[in-house]
Amino acid sequence: MFDKILEAQQKAGEVKKRLDAITVTGTAEGGKISVNATGNKQILSVNIEDAFLKEADKEQLEELLLIAINKALEQAENVSQSEMAAMTQNMFGGLGGLFGK
């Protein structure tokens, strides 16, 4: 029993390391604003094109930043779910037949 718990903790740590190494990007306004994040949902950088920054007003910029951030976090969540599903499948894949799958 404890072996399975330790194995699960080890696998979870491996997944976290993989997610730290994955970068996702969310964009808004045709790429004029971009946000990079890790698969663990840590924001790495925000980039705003200089020309767009000069012409945008504060409200527009704030709204588009939120869009880009949320897109990046959504992609990170999708990557995280895929990695966790793969880990779970590897650990418990043989049990699928027990439940009619």
Phi, psi and omega in degrees: 000311181294329177299319180293321179294315178296321178296317179297318178296319179295315179296320179297320177296321177295319178297317179300317179297318178296318181294326176296331183273349180268133177246132175242158182228135172246138181232161175216158177055047176065030178091003179291336174236130176223145180231127177255138179219162174275169174295345176267015174068032174259123180289127180262319183201157174231131180232130178234125180300137183303314182298319179292320180299322181292328185262343184280147173267169187301313182296318179296316180297315179298316180297316181289326174298317178299318179299311182295319179296313180296323176296317179296316180293325177295316177296319178298319178297318179297316179296317180298315179297320179297316179295318180293321178296319179295318179297315180297318179298318179296321183282321188241013184306324181289348182275348183305321180296336180291336184248019176079017180262000000 
